[in-house]
Amino acid sequence: MATTSRPTGQQRAFAERTGRSLGRRRVTNAVMLGIMYVAAFAATLPLVFILVHLAREGASSLDLAFFTRMPKPVGETGGGMANAITGTLILIAIAAAIGLPIGIGAGLHLAEQRGTRLANAVRFLSDVLNGLPSIVMGIFAWQVLVRPIGHFSALAGGIALGVMMIPLVTRTTEEMIRLVPTSLREAALALGYARWRTSLSIVLRTALPGIVTGALVAVARIAGETAPLIFTAFGNQFWSTALDQPMAALPLQIYSYATSPFDDWHRLAWAGALVLIALVLIISLVARFATRSRFTAGHD
């Protein structure tokens, strides 16, 4: 007849300690998860409040006239921001044409020549420039670009925004290129590719989805900048697409209307802010989609 052995006192004590330890771990895990959820909710709460407030204040002013008509003179109601929307798109295009090639080229150099003195210096200066206040960039652009020619211009505003894009695109490009496997470079070199051709045709093409994501994030950042444009593009109440003349932009128009004493302009300022944040959200969603597509393709 088989006999069952009873647990000894030492085994019972060990089981009790294990049970108490597991209980403490469960409580600690629940508390930390709760803190994490609260922190995540608190991080997204300001954005939710901003979106709700902008939608409540500005959605009623969004109609076809807002996107197709010019601003009305002082004292008249109605009008739109067609010139400011067009000016914002033009300024973003100028900034992208300047900032993206320089930033991508600098990031490629930093990744391929990471140990050189020049690469270390460029990396450090990019980090410093990335943290430079936009108002300082605006003053510098005014001193260098606006003051010598004697008038404000859209080209000066686009250059200022493009310079602000360069460090962000540079660092993003460097990080994305570093993710490319070294074996891919070695295989291309073994097949007789020159080093420059390997960097451009193989490495850069492999890291292109991540680089595009970084470029879109940089565009989203400069789309809402106001301070550099105050000192460069300055703004314009009329329709103007000349790059050597002042040009309207959504941030400038919002600032001008928000500081005015007219209620109708305040209403249009809220609508413009809603359109601007919608533009930034669309660009961010596109960047998110590009990132997801990249990792999905890599997983497959």
Backbone as CSV, one residue per row, in Angstrom:
resi,resn,N_x,N_y,N_z,CA_x,CA_y,CA_z,C_x,C_y,C_z
1,MET,0.852,-1.188,0.000,0.000,0.000,0.000,0.889,1.240,0.000
2,ALA,0.635,2.107,-0.992,1.481,3.307,-1.126,1.136,4.328,-0.068
3,THR,2.117,4.958,0.456,1.922,5.992,1.476,2.283,7.344,0.887
4,THR,1.510,8.353,1.236,1.786,9.724,0.777,2.633,10.426,1.801
5,SER,3.699,11.049,1.318,4.596,11.775,2.213,4.058,13.172,2.446
6,ARG,4.034,13.561,3.661,3.586,14.905,4.013,4.740,15.897,3.877
7,PRO,4.417,17.142,3.451,5.492,18.141,3.347,6.092,18.449,4.711
8,THR,7.353,18.615,4.689,8.054,18.939,5.931,7.816,20.407,6.290
9,GLY,8.235,20.765,7.471,8.076,22.151,7.904,8.858,23.117,7.034
10,GLN,10.031,22.689,6.596,10.833,23.554,5.734,10.162,23.774,4.386
11,GLN,9.537,22.701,3.849,8.831,22.834,2.579,7.613,23.734,2.702
12,ARG,6.887,23.607,3.832,5.729,24.477,4.030,6.148,25.934,4.151
13,ALA,7.239,26.175,4.851,7.724,27.555,4.994,8.144,28.135,3.651
14,PHE,8.807,27.290,2.847,9.213,27.749,1.509,8.001,28.070,0.637
15,ALA,6.978,27.207,0.728,5.760,27.451,-0.052,5.069,28.737,0.393
16,GLU,5.048,28.994,1.707,4.428,30.225,2.198,5.190,31.454,1.720
17,ARG,6.530,31.382,1.792,7.333,32.521,1.322,7.131,32.742,-0.175
18,THR,7.072,31.647,-0.929,6.850,31.771,-2.372,5.490,32.392,-2.663
19,GLY,4.475,31.975,-1.915,3.144,32.540,-2.118,3.099,34.020,-1.794
20,ARG,3.743,34.412,-0.673,3.771,35.836,-0.318,4.541,36.639,-1.365
21,SER,5.665,36.044,-1.884,6.443,36.746,-2.911,5.644,36.928,-4.195
22,LEU,4.920,35.883,-4.595,4.087,35.996,-5.792,2.980,37.019,-5.606
23,GLY,2.409,37.052,-4.401,1.371,38.048,-4.128,1.904,39.459,-4.214
24,ARG,3.095,39.698,-3.646,3.691,41.039,-3.742,4.008,41.409,-5.186
25,ARG,4.475,40.404,-5.938,4.792,40.679,-7.344,3.533,41.031,-8.125
26,ARG,2.450,40.322,-7.853,1.199,40.636,-8.553,0.719,42.033,-8.208
27,VAL,0.812,42.403,-6.937,0.386,43.738,-6.532,1.283,44.806,-7.170
28,THR,2.603,44.565,-7.136,3.534,45.520,-7.741,3.286,45.654,-9.237
29,ASN,3.043,44.524,-9.894,2.770,44.553,-11.329,1.500,45.330,-11.633
30,ALA,0.450,45.117,-10.821,-0.804,45.833,-11.044,-0.624,47.331,-10.824
31,VAL,0.129,47.707,-9.780,0.357,49.123,-9.495,1.152,49.785,-10.622
32,MET,2.217,49.123,-11.086,3.031,49.707,-12.147,2.262,49.795,-13.460
33,LEU,1.430,48.791,-13.756,0.597,48.873,-14.955,-0.383,50.037,-14.860
34,GLY,-0.963,50.209,-13.649,-1.869,51.343,-13.457,-1.172,52.671,-13.659
35,ILE,0.060,52.818,-13.119,0.831,54.049,-13.305,1.137,54.267,-14.786
36,MET,1.471,53.182,-15.501,1.775,53.294,-16.921,0.561,53.768,-17.710
37,TYR,-0.614,53.196,-17.401,-1.827,53.606,-18.101,-2.174,55.059,-17.796
38,VAL,-2.014,55.467,-16.545,-2.292,56.859,-16.176,-1.333,57.806,-16.891
39,ALA,-0.039,57.428,-16.959,0.935,58.275,-17.646,0.623,58.377,-19.139
40,ALA,0.243,57.244,-19.761,-0.106,57.275,-21.184,-1.333,58.142,-21.430
41,PHE,-2.320,58.036,-20.533,-3.522,58.858,-20.677,-3.202,60.334,-20.485
42,ALA,-2.345,60.647,-19.497,-1.968,62.041,-19.247,-1.166,62.610,-20.412
43,ALA,-0.370,61.757,-21.098,0.430,62.237,-22.230,-0.444,62.598,-23.427
44,THR,-1.525,61.865,-23.623,-2.401,62.128,-24.771,-3.519,63.116,-24.454
45,LEU,-3.756,63.378,-23.160,-4.865,64.254,-22.787,-4.723,65.674,-23.331
46,PRO,-3.532,66.312,-23.271,-3.434,67.672,-23.841,-3.787,67.725,-25.321
47,LEU,-3.339,66.719,-26.094,-3.662,66.708,-27.514,-5.162,66.564,-27.734
48,VAL,-5.797,65.727,-26.936,-7.251,65.552,-27.061,-7.963,66.858,-26.743
49,PHE,-7.547,67.531,-25.676,-8.159,68.814,-25.316,-7.975,69.839,-26.435
50,ILE,-6.763,69.893,-27.011,-6.502,70.852,-28.085,-7.390,70.566,-29.293
51,LEU,-7.460,69.289,-29.685,-8.267,68.931,-30.847,-9.746,69.234,-30.618
52,VAL,-10.243,68.905,-29.431,-11.655,69.152,-29.137,-11.943,70.649,-29.132
53,HIS,-11.051,71.428,-28.525,-11.274,72.877,-28.450,-11.190,73.507,-29.836
54,LEU,-10.225,73.098,-30.645,-10.116,73.644,-31.992,-11.324,73.269,-32.842
55,ALA,-11.777,72.016,-32.696,-12.954,71.597,-33.461,-14.190,72.382,-33.034
56,ARG,-14.320,72.650,-31.748,-15.485,73.378,-31.253,-15.460,74.840,-31.682
57,GLU,-14.281,75.448,-31.684,-14.182,76.869,-32.001,-14.055,77.149,-33.499
58,GLY,-13.401,76.222,-34.238,-13.092,76.533,-35.622,-13.843,75.746,-36.669
59,ALA,-14.467,74.618,-36.297,-15.122,73.781,-37.304,-16.272,74.506,-37.982
60,SER,-16.983,75.342,-37.234,-18.135,76.039,-37.812,-17.724,77.056,-38.879
61,SER,-16.449,77.464,-38.883,-15.986,78.453,-39.860,-15.367,77.820,-41.091
62,LEU,-15.269,76.517,-41.102,-14.682,75.839,-42.255,-15.743,75.594,-43.319
63,ASP,-15.580,76.234,-44.438,-16.458,76.028,-45.583,-15.633,76.209,-46.850
64,LEU,-16.277,76.144,-47.984,-15.560,76.279,-49.252,-14.905,77.639,-49.383
65,ALA,-15.572,78.688,-48.862,-15.016,80.039,-48.957,-13.713,80.168,-48.176
66,PHE,-13.589,79.437,-47.082,-12.365,79.525,-46.286,-11.162,79.069,-47.095
67,PHE,-11.342,78.080,-47.958,-10.235,77.525,-48.726,-10.058,78.187,-50.087
68,THR,-11.015,78.967,-50.528,-10.956,79.508,-51.896,-10.933,81.030,-51.955
69,ARG,-11.267,81.724,-50.874,-11.345,83.179,-50.913,-10.192,83.817,-50.163
70,MET,-9.986,85.098,-50.505,-8.929,85.886,-49.881,-9.447,86.517,-48.592
71,PRO,-8.546,86.976,-47.720,-8.989,87.685,-46.508,-9.713,88.978,-46.859
72,LYS,-10.723,89.278,-46.080,-11.472,90.520,-46.269,-10.732,91.692,-45.623
73,PRO,-10.979,92.908,-46.097,-10.373,94.082,-45.459,-10.867,94.244,-44.027
74,VAL,-10.178,95.090,-43.293,-10.534,95.328,-41.895,-11.947,95.891,-41.803
75,GLY,-12.761,95.317,-40.949,-14.129,95.763,-40.741,-15.167,94.969,-41.487
76,GLU,-14.749,94.189,-42.510,-15.674,93.367,-43.273,-15.626,91.932,-42.770
77,THR,-16.784,91.295,-42.743,-16.862,89.917,-42.273,-16.697,88.955,-43.452
78,GLY,-16.394,87.698,-43.104,-16.244,86.676,-44.132,-14.819,86.582,-44.624
79,GLY,-14.681,86.043,-45.797,-13.360,85.853,-46.359,-12.782,84.499,-45.993
80,GLY,-11.578,84.255,-46.464,-10.926,82.974,-46.200,-9.425,83.135,-46.101
81,MET,-8.729,82.011,-46.212,-7.276,81.994,-46.091,-6.636,81.254,-47.253
82,ALA,-7.166,81.451,-48.440,-6.616,80.746,-49.603,-5.154,81.116,-49.826
83,ASN,-4.825,82.390,-49.661,-3.440,82.825,-49.877,-2.503,82.236,-48.829
84,ALA,-2.981,82.134,-47.572,-2.137,81.597,-46.505,-1.904,80.103,-46.683
85,ILE,-2.932,79.372,-47.098,-2.772,77.937,-47.323,-1.792,77.687,-48.464
86,THR,-1.957,78.440,-49.556,-1.032,78.298,-50.679,0.382,78.693,-50.286
87,GLY,0.509,79.782,-49.535,1.833,80.218,-49.096,2.513,79.196,-48.207
88,THR,1.759,78.550,-47.317,2.340,77.511,-46.461,2.880,76.362,-47.282
89,LEU,2.123,75.930,-48.280,2.578,74.833,-49.131,3.833,75.220,-49.907
90,ILE,3.891,76.475,-50.385,5.079,76.927,-51.118,6.302,76.978,-50.205
91,LEU,6.124,77.499,-49.002,7.237,77.578,-48.057,7.733,76.188,-47.669
92,ILE,6.808,75.249,-47.475,7.207,73.880,-47.146,7.982,73.258,-48.311
93,ALA,7.535,73.541,-49.546,8.237,73.006,-50.718,9.659,73.567,-50.812
94,ILE,9.820,74.865,-50.560,11.157,75.468,-50.593,12.042,74.855,-49.511
95,ALA,11.485,74.743,-48.304,12.254,74.173,-47.196,12.664,72.736,-47.486
96,ALA,11.748,71.945,-48.048,12.069,70.552,-48.355,13.136,70.458,-49.444
97,ALA,13.060,71.337,-50.442,14.049,71.317,-51.517,15.446,71.662,-51.013
98,ILE,15.525,72.423,-49.924,16.829,72.796,-49.361,17.261,71.819,-48.282
99,GLY,16.361,71.496,-47.378,16.732,70.712,-46.209,16.915,69.229,-46.463
100,LEU,16.104,68.639,-47.339,16.173,67.192,-47.536,17.467,66.732,-48.212
101,PRO,17.882,67.322,-49.342,19.146,66.845,-49.947,20.353,67.019,-49.027
102,ILE,20.429,68.176,-48.367,21.575,68.415,-47.478,21.516,67.475,-46.278
103,GLY,20.343,67.325,-45.673,20.216,66.466,-44.501,20.484,65.007,-44.816
104,ILE,19.954,64.513,-45.928,20.176,63.115,-46.302,21.650,62.873,-46.645
105,GLY,22.251,63.808,-47.374,23.671,63.666,-47.689,24.548,63.685,-46.451
106,ALA,24.245,64.588,-45.520,25.031,64.652,-44.284,24.826,63.395,-43.443
107,GLY,23.590,62.900,-43.379,23.342,61.676,-42.625,24.050,60.477,-43.227
108,LEU,24.093,60.402,-44.557,24.818,59.315,-45.215,26.307,59.381,-44.902
109,HIS,26.871,60.579,-44.888,28.286,60.732,-44.547,28.543,60.326,-43.104
110,LEU,27.673,60.733,-42.182,27.876,60.385,-40.778,27.824,58.879,-40.557
111,ALA,26.936,58.195,-41.273,26.809,56.753,-41.086,27.963,55.986,-41.721
112,GLU,28.438,56.463,-42.879,29.497,55.742,-43.586,30.886,56.107,-43.066
113,GLN,31.038,57.308,-42.499,32.337,57.751,-41.980,32.195,58.120,-40.503
114,ARG,31.627,57.232,-39.743,31.223,57.564,-38.374,32.386,57.841,-37.428
115,GLY,33.565,57.341,-37.711,34.666,57.496,-36.767,35.577,58.671,-37.039
116,THR,35.354,59.417,-38.095,36.256,60.509,-38.453,35.957,61.756,-37.619
117,ARG,36.915,62.643,-37.592,36.737,63.891,-36.846,35.644,64.748,-37.452
118,LEU,35.603,64.778,-38.783,34.574,65.572,-39.445,33.181,65.052,-39.100
119,ALA,33.011,63.733,-39.100,31.717,63.159,-38.770,31.322,63.465,-37.323
120,ASN,32.260,63.369,-36.412,31.957,63.680,-35.006,31.581,65.147,-34.834
121,ALA,32.289,66.024,-35.554,31.984,67.452,-35.456,30.613,67.756,-36.045
122,VAL,30.295,67.167,-37.203,28.993,67.400,-37.833,27.874,66.850,-36.958
123,ARG,28.086,65.691,-36.348,27.070,65.104,-35.478,26.803,66.002,-34.264
124,PHE,27.861,66.511,-33.670,27.695,67.395,-32.510,26.992,68.688,-32.892
125,LEU,27.403,69.290,-34.006,26.773,70.540,-34.435,25.318,70.320,-34.844
126,SER,25.007,69.157,-35.398,23.612,68.858,-35.749,22.747,68.771,-34.504
127,ASP,23.272,68.160,-33.456,22.513,68.075,-32.204,22.291,69.455,-31.597
128,VAL,23.314,70.307,-31.669,23.173,71.677,-31.156,22.150,72.457,-31.977
129,LEU,22.242,72.345,-33.296,21.316,73.060,-34.173,19.891,72.546,-34.008
130,ASN,19.741,71.267,-33.713,18.410,70.697,-33.529,17.713,71.276,-32.307
131,GLY,18.488,71.698,-31.315,17.911,72.294,-30.123,17.890,73.814,-30.133
132,LEU,18.268,74.414,-31.254,18.296,75.872,-31.345,16.876,76.425,-31.381
133,PRO,16.551,77.417,-30.558,15.200,78.006,-30.601,14.899,78.605,-31.968
134,SER,13.661,78.458,-32.398,13.283,78.940,-33.721,13.379,80.457,-33.837
135,ILE,13.187,81.162,-32.732,13.277,82.618,-32.778,14.702,83.058,-33.103
136,VAL,15.695,82.299,-32.610,17.090,82.610,-32.912,17.363,82.386,-34.397
137,MET,16.808,81.306,-34.938,16.959,81.051,-36.359,16.312,82.164,-37.187
138,GLY,15.162,82.675,-36.726,14.512,83.766,-37.433,15.336,85.037,-37.438
139,ILE,15.913,85.382,-36.301,16.744,86.591,-36.228,17.979,86.452,-37.115
140,PHE,18.586,85.264,-37.071,19.770,85.042,-37.900,19.416,85.135,-39.381
141,ALA,18.299,84.552,-39.782,17.881,84.613,-41.184,17.581,86.048,-41.596
142,TRP,16.990,86.824,-40.685,16.725,88.238,-41.003,18.035,88.991,-41.226
143,GLN,19.027,88.730,-40.372,20.302,89.430,-40.478,21.053,89.050,-41.753
144,VAL,20.972,87.778,-42.139,21.782,87.283,-43.253,21.052,87.397,-44.586
145,LEU,19.734,87.144,-44.590,18.997,87.041,-45.845,18.118,88.249,-46.146
146,VAL,17.490,88.821,-45.118,16.524,89.891,-45.352,17.194,91.259,-45.367
147,ARG,18.002,91.534,-44.395,18.598,92.857,-44.269,19.476,93.237,-45.464
148,PRO,20.297,92.327,-46.001,21.133,92.733,-47.150,20.332,93.149,-48.383
149,ILE,19.173,92.495,-48.648,18.407,92.842,-49.845,17.373,93.927,-49.564
150,GLY,17.120,94.238,-48.295,16.277,95.364,-47.948,14.789,95.089,-47.872
151,HIS,14.337,93.844,-48.033,12.904,93.556,-47.914,12.707,92.075,-47.586
152,PHE,11.513,91.788,-47.053,11.171,90.410,-46.708,10.871,89.621,-47.988
153,SER,10.975,88.293,-47.878,10.703,87.458,-49.046,10.353,86.045,-48.619
154,ALA,9.591,85.374,-49.482,9.237,83.980,-49.223,10.457,83.077,-49.301
155,LEU,11.409,83.424,-50.165,12.612,82.610,-50.291,13.407,82.596,-48.993
156,ALA,13.497,83.755,-48.323,14.199,83.807,-47.041,13.491,82.941,-46.005
157,GLY,12.151,82.968,-46.005,11.411,82.120,-45.077,11.614,80.651,-45.367
158,GLY,11.603,80.263,-46.647,11.833,78.868,-46.987,13.228,78.400,-46.616
159,ILE,14.218,79.261,-46.799,15.586,78.897,-46.426,15.692,78.707,-44.916
160,ALA,15.084,79.608,-44.144,15.125,79.477,-42.690,14.483,78.169,-42.237
161,LEU,13.335,77.829,-42.800,12.686,76.569,-42.446,13.510,75.374,-42.913
162,GLY,14.143,75.489,-44.085,14.972,74.402,-44.583,16.168,74.135,-43.689
163,VAL,16.778,75.203,-43.176,17.911,75.031,-42.256,17.456,74.337,-40.977
164,MET,16.235,74.627,-40.528,15.718,73.967,-39.337,15.466,72.480,-39.580
165,MET,15.201,72.105,-40.831,14.980,70.702,-41.154,16.264,69.884,-41.173
166,ILE,17.365,70.515,-41.525,18.600,69.780,-41.802,19.041,68.891,-40.637
167,PRO,19.150,69.397,-39.393,19.664,68.517,-38.335,18.770,67.324,-38.040
168,LEU,17.464,67.518,-38.089,16.554,66.404,-37.822,16.652,65.341,-38.908
169,VAL,16.688,65.769,-40.174,16.823,64.815,-41.270,18.190,64.125,-41.215
170,THR,19.216,64.873,-40.849,20.561,64.302,-40.762,20.630,63.177,-39.752
171,ARG,20.138,63.422,-38.551,20.222,62.412,-37.498,19.327,61.218,-37.796
172,THR,18.158,61.464,-38.374,17.273,60.350,-38.725,17.887,59.495,-39.817
173,THR,18.458,60.135,-40.824,19.100,59.383,-41.903,20.257,58.547,-41.384
174,GLU,21.045,59.124,-40.507,22.177,58.374,-39.946,21.702,57.125,-39.205
175,GLU,20.674,57.278,-38.375,20.180,56.134,-37.606,19.580,55.073,-38.515
176,MET,18.875,55.482,-39.554,18.272,54.497,-40.459,19.339,53.749,-41.261
177,ILE,20.395,54.437,-41.679,21.450,53.789,-42.455,22.241,52.831,-41.569
178,ARG,22.379,53.164,-40.305,23.087,52.262,-39.397,22.353,50.932,-39.209
179,LEU,21.046,50.926,-39.454,20.280,49.693,-39.325,20.475,48.748,-40.506
180,VAL,21.061,49.243,-41.597,21.307,48.389,-42.757,22.403,47.381,-42.399
181,PRO,22.196,46.084,-42.632,23.205,45.074,-42.266,24.539,45.311,-42.966
182,THR,25.616,45.100,-42.225,26.949,45.251,-42.805,27.188,44.240,-43.921
183,SER,26.581,43.060,-43.803,26.757,42.029,-44.828,26.265,42.491,-46.193
184,LEU,25.262,43.382,-46.204,24.755,43.899,-47.475,25.800,44.777,-48.151
185,ARG,26.486,45.596,-47.352,27.569,46.409,-47.922,28.695,45.516,-48.442
186,GLU,29.063,44.535,-47.641,30.169,43.658,-48.026,29.843,42.877,-49.295
187,ALA,28.585,42.464,-49.438,28.199,41.738,-50.645,28.310,42.626,-51.872
188,ALA,27.885,43.876,-51.752,27.979,44.788,-52.891,29.436,45.071,-53.248
189,LEU,30.269,45.272,-52.229,31.692,45.513,-52.494,32.359,44.289,-53.106
190,ALA,31.940,43.095,-52.676,32.516,41.864,-53.230,32.149,41.677,-54.696
191,LEU,31.008,42.235,-55.101,30.590,42.134,-56.497,31.253,43.181,-57.384
192,GLY,32.105,44.017,-56.810,32.837,44.993,-57.601,32.265,46.397,-57.580
193,TYR,31.235,46.649,-56.750,30.669,47.988,-56.652,31.677,48.920,-55.984
194,ALA,31.753,50.137,-56.476,32.550,51.145,-55.793,31.868,51.540,-54.491
195,ARG,32.648,52.099,-53.575,32.091,52.427,-52.263,30.975,53.468,-52.376
196,TRP,31.174,54.481,-53.223,30.147,55.507,-53.363,28.889,54.935,-54.003
197,ARG,29.071,54.006,-54.946,27.911,53.403,-55.583,27.175,52.469,-54.621
198,THR,27.924,51.803,-53.770,27.295,50.956,-52.744,26.461,51.793,-51.799
199,SER,26.995,52.940,-51.396,26.272,53.802,-50.459,24.990,54.346,-51.072
200,LEU,25.062,54.757,-52.342,23.904,55.376,-52.979,22.895,54.350,-53.489
201,SER,23.385,53.290,-54.122,22.487,52.347,-54.791,21.966,51.253,-53.865
202,ILE,22.750,50.853,-52.883,22.373,49.726,-52.028,21.940,50.202,-50.652
203,VAL,22.835,50.894,-49.957,22.566,51.268,-48.569,21.429,52.279,-48.485
204,LEU,21.524,53.338,-49.280,20.511,54.388,-49.221,19.145,53.868,-49.662
205,ARG,19.117,53.020,-50.661,17.842,52.480,-51.127,17.223,51.558,-50.088
206,THR,18.041,50.790,-49.377,17.519,49.902,-48.341,16.920,50.688,-47.182
207,ALA,17.566,51.798,-46.822,17.092,52.606,-45.691,16.066,53.657,-46.093
208,LEU,15.642,53.658,-47.365,14.779,54.723,-47.864,13.455,54.858,-47.109
209,PRO,12.747,53.769,-46.757,11.488,53.957,-46.016,11.671,54.710,-44.700
210,GLY,12.712,54.368,-43.947,12.966,55.086,-42.706,13.362,56.528,-42.929
211,ILE,14.116,56.786,-43.995,14.515,58.152,-44.310,13.299,58.981,-44.694
212,VAL,12.387,58.393,-45.462,11.147,59.094,-45.823,10.345,59.433,-44.574
213,THR,10.296,58.523,-43.632,9.588,58.788,-42.384,10.200,59.976,-41.651
214,GLY,11.524,59.993,-41.548,12.192,61.113,-40.889,11.969,62.425,-41.620
215,ALA,11.931,62.373,-42.948,11.683,63.589,-43.724,10.278,64.122,-43.467
216,LEU,9.296,63.232,-43.388,7.921,63.667,-43.129,7.790,64.244,-41.721
217,VAL,8.475,63.660,-40.764,8.457,64.212,-39.406,9.067,65.614,-39.389
218,ALA,10.151,65.806,-40.123,10.777,67.128,-40.203,9.848,68.135,-40.866
219,VAL,9.147,67.722,-41.914,8.190,68.618,-42.578,7.065,68.984,-41.618
220,ALA,6.583,68.001,-40.852,5.521,68.279,-39.886,5.988,69.267,-38.824
221,ARG,7.256,69.212,-38.478,7.763,70.125,-37.459,7.800,71.563,-37.956
222,ILE,8.291,71.767,-39.167,8.456,73.140,-39.646,7.160,73.727,-40.211
223,ALA,6.146,72.883,-40.420,4.897,73.386,-41.008,4.215,74.415,-40.119
224,GLY,4.365,74.287,-38.810,3.694,75.210,-37.908,4.588,76.259,-37.289
225,GLU,5.821,76.386,-37.765,6.730,77.381,-37.199,6.280,78.791,-37.570
226,THR,6.306,79.664,-36.584,5.874,81.046,-36.787,7.021,82.043,-36.665
227,ALA,7.862,81.858,-35.651,8.904,82.840,-35.364,9.836,83.096,-36.546
228,PRO,10.352,82.057,-37.234,11.237,82.363,-38.370,10.534,83.126,-39.481
229,LEU,9.231,82.884,-39.664,8.506,83.542,-40.751,8.214,85.003,-40.433
230,ILE,8.094,85.344,-39.170,7.878,86.751,-38.804,9.051,87.608,-39.264
231,PHE,10.260,87.069,-39.191,11.461,87.814,-39.555,11.837,87.654,-41.025
232,THR,11.162,86.792,-41.769,11.594,86.514,-43.141,10.457,86.709,-44.151
233,ALA,9.461,85.815,-44.126,8.347,85.924,-45.088,7.417,87.069,-44.736
234,PHE,7.259,87.348,-43.449,6.549,88.503,-42.913,5.029,88.420,-43.056
235,GLY,4.519,87.830,-44.115,3.082,87.757,-44.325,2.611,88.725,-45.403
236,ASN,1.411,88.433,-45.935,0.859,89.250,-47.008,-0.650,89.050,-47.034
237,GLN,-1.406,90.119,-47.045,-2.858,90.036,-47.072,-3.409,89.822,-48.481
238,PHE,-2.532,89.817,-49.469,-2.962,89.691,-50.857,-2.447,88.373,-51.431
239,TRP,-2.915,88.063,-52.625,-2.458,86.856,-53.291,-1.087,87.095,-53.899
240,SER,-0.101,86.319,-53.464,1.259,86.496,-53.961,1.968,85.149,-53.948
241,THR,2.526,84.795,-55.099,3.334,83.586,-55.202,4.770,83.904,-55.616
242,ALA,5.126,85.183,-55.623,6.484,85.590,-55.977,7.427,85.259,-54.827
243,LEU,8.488,84.554,-55.104,9.402,84.124,-54.055,10.254,85.269,-53.513
244,ASP,10.381,86.359,-54.275,11.188,87.486,-53.816,10.349,88.555,-53.121
245,GLN,9.106,88.229,-52.791,8.216,89.167,-52.109,7.658,88.532,-50.840
246,PRO,7.149,89.342,-49.906,6.509,88.757,-48.718,5.366,87.830,-49.111
247,MET,5.166,86.794,-48.312,4.161,85.784,-48.647,3.391,85.394,-47.394
248,ALA,2.102,85.179,-47.569,1.260,84.764,-46.457,1.532,83.307,-46.094
249,ALA,1.265,82.963,-44.852,1.391,81.594,-44.371,0.389,81.402,-43.239
250,LEU,-0.060,80.184,-43.065,-1.067,79.915,-42.035,-0.620,80.339,-40.639
251,PRO,0.590,80.008,-40.194,0.985,80.456,-38.849,0.968,81.967,-38.692
252,LEU,1.429,82.688,-39.718,1.430,84.146,-39.651,0.011,84.703,-39.659
253,GLN,-0.860,84.126,-40.491,-2.239,84.596,-40.552,-2.967,84.332,-39.247
254,ILE,-2.718,83.180,-38.656,-3.344,82.854,-37.363,-2.881,83.840,-36.299
255,TYR,-1.586,84.125,-36.273,-1.061,85.079,-35.285,-1.662,86.466,-35.482
256,SER,-1.757,86.903,-36.725,-2.297,88.228,-37.010,-3.769,88.327,-36.616
257,TYR,-4.544,87.310,-36.944,-5.968,87.336,-36.629,-6.223,87.157,-35.131
258,ALA,-5.442,86.323,-34.489,-5.664,86.060,-33.063,-5.366,87.284,-32.202
259,THR,-4.435,88.133,-32.644,-4.084,89.324,-31.869,-4.889,90.545,-32.285
260,SER,-5.833,90.388,-33.196,-6.651,91.512,-33.650,-7.839,91.712,-32.702
261,PRO,-8.502,92.863,-32.744,-9.658,93.111,-31.868,-11.001,92.684,-32.470
262,PHE,-10.985,92.014,-33.611,-12.232,91.696,-34.312,-12.641,90.251,-34.037
263,ASP,-13.895,90.068,-33.657,-14.396,88.733,-33.353,-14.404,87.832,-34.577
264,ASP,-14.711,88.386,-35.741,-14.743,87.568,-36.948,-13.354,87.051,-37.295
265,TRP,-12.342,87.851,-37.080,-10.970,87.399,-37.318,-10.562,86.340,-36.294
266,HIS,-11.051,86.477,-35.058,-10.780,85.442,-34.067,-11.362,84.106,-34.506
267,ARG,-12.557,84.153,-35.073,-13.198,82.935,-35.562,-12.379,82.305,-36.688
268,LEU,-11.877,83.133,-37.597,-11.052,82.616,-38.681,-9.707,82.100,-38.172
269,ALA,-9.203,82.718,-37.111,-7.948,82.236,-36.535,-8.107,80.820,-35.985
270,TRP,-9.238,80.558,-35.319,-9.489,79.199,-34.816,-9.602,78.224,-35.977
271,ALA,-10.271,78.622,-37.046,-10.400,77.751,-38.207,-9.037,77.480,-38.847
272,GLY,-8.211,78.519,-38.955,-6.872,78.331,-39.496,-6.024,77.411,-38.635
273,ALA,-6.151,77.551,-37.308,-5.412,76.666,-36.409,-5.857,75.219,-36.580
274,LEU,-7.153,75.022,-36.789,-7.664,73.672,-37.008,-7.115,73.083,-38.305
275,VAL,-7.071,73.880,-39.359,-6.518,73.406,-40.633,-5.032,73.097,-40.486
276,LEU,-4.312,73.939,-39.763,-2.873,73.728,-39.597,-2.581,72.448,-38.826
277,ILE,-3.302,72.231,-37.731,-3.048,71.018,-36.963,-3.518,69.786,-37.717
278,ALA,-4.549,69.945,-38.560,-4.975,68.829,-39.406,-3.882,68.481,-40.411
279,LEU,-3.213,69.499,-40.964,-2.112,69.265,-41.891,-0.971,68.523,-41.207
280,VAL,-0.635,68.939,-39.976,0.430,68.274,-39.232,0.038,66.836,-38.906
281,LEU,-1.225,66.614,-38.536,-1.683,65.262,-38.228,-1.646,64.372,-39.459
282,ILE,-2.017,64.908,-40.603,-1.983,64.115,-41.834,-0.551,63.702,-42.162
283,ILE,0.377,64.646,-42.050,1.776,64.317,-42.316,2.283,63.274,-41.319
284,SER,1.902,63.406,-40.045,2.319,62.436,-39.033,1.730,61.061,-39.310
285,LEU,0.471,61.013,-39.754,-0.148,59.730,-40.075,0.533,59.077,-41.275
286,VAL,0.908,59.893,-42.258,1.630,59.346,-43.405,2.972,58.767,-42.962
287,ALA,3.673,59.495,-42.068,4.934,58.980,-41.540,4.715,57.696,-40.754
288,ARG,3.637,57.639,-39.989,3.318,56.423,-39.235,3.037,55.254,-40.179
289,PHE,2.298,55.516,-41.227,1.982,54.473,-42.197,3.248,53.986,-42.897
290,ALA,4.144,54.921,-43.230,5.401,54.527,-43.872,6.237,53.662,-42.944
291,THR,6.264,54.004,-41.649,7.007,53.204,-40.681,6.405,51.814,-40.559
292,ARG,5.088,51.728,-40.471,4.433,50.436,-40.341,4.647,49.584,-41.577
293,SER,4.573,50.203,-42.739,4.812,49.467,-43.971,6.228,48.932,-44.023
294,ARG,7.179,49.731,-43.520,8.578,49.308,-43.529,8.786,48.083,-42.676
295,PHE,8.248,48.113,-41.439,8.446,46.980,-40.551,7.642,45.767,-40.988
296,THR,6.459,46.007,-41.611,5.690,44.890,-42.121,6.416,44.182,-43.252
297,ALA,7.001,44.970,-44.156,7.775,44.384,-45.248,8.990,43.629,-44.728
298,GLY,9.645,44.208,-43.690,10.801,43.545,-43.104,10.414,42.240,-42.414
299,HIS,9.211,42.195,-41.805,8.754,40.994,-41.116,8.415,39.894,-42.101
300,ASP,7.790,40.303,-43.238,7.451,39.313,-44.240,8.699,38.749,-44.895
